Amino acid sequence: MPHLLEPFFAAVNMERLDDLGVAKLTVMMPSGAAVSLSFKTALFDMDGTLVDSTAIIEEEWRRWANDIGRDPEDVLRIAHGRRTEEVIQAIAPERPILEELVRFLQLAATVDQHHVSPVPGAIDFVSALDASDWAVVTSAPRPIAVERLRLAGFPEPRLLISADEVRNGKPDPEGFLLAATGLKAAVGDCLVFEDSPAGIRAGCAAGVRVIALATTHTQLGYGELYEVRSFADLAVTRENSSYKASINLRF
């Protein structure tokens, strides 16, 4: 439990996060509560966290679902934050995965990829960090991730962990642990920034403090994390060899 929140606790409920065994923390706080967190390394999800690409992703999945005769809403319920092949296996396990990956990529190529923009405040937040102090951990394939970050106006990260670099996608913590290792950062010095339930669970499972952005999902409430509306609720300042994130909490 984050000790900096203790002065604000009015009520706390603990339960277990389904199959990961991560403690879930629900906190009721007085209006205007804020906390500050020290960190050395930031690990960012991409879609829905840094880049507003929700409409594009959902259209890609709708076209695939309609093409194979499945309900698009069933697909969209699980698609955010997860690798393409894992969504396909969950929705259509009887279909050859390689054939369906090709189908999805062909259909995705018919969707205009240029209508992406940065999540408000995200570029300013990233720009306040040294290039060696942040990484992107995404469920998107590397070429798509590089292009979306470029179109949204972000510098190319020195370290990008894409769907191509991991054996197990989110909610498995592999991607975040790889990023921490790649930046030579201790898990306890990292902050994860995520918007999807799968990504939030991955951060919690990695043992990293998580800031959850309610940009894609309005109801989150996962793990020992801090939930905000957007980067507009966050400010970052440099403190010697580390950073301080000031957070206006969402509740």
Secondary structure, DSSP 8 states (H G I E B T S, - for coil): --GGGGGG-SEEEEEEETTTTEEEEEEE--TT-EEEEEESEEEE--BTTTEE-HHHHHHHHHHHHHHTT--HHHHHHHHTTS-HHHHHHHH-TTS-HHHHHHHHHHHHTTS-----EE-TTHHHHHHTS-GGGEEEE-SS-HHHHHHHHHHHT----S-EE-GGG-SS-TTSTHHHHHHHHHTT--GGGEEEEE-SHHHHHHHHHTT-EEEEETTS-S----SSEEEESSGGGEEEEEETTEEEEEEE---
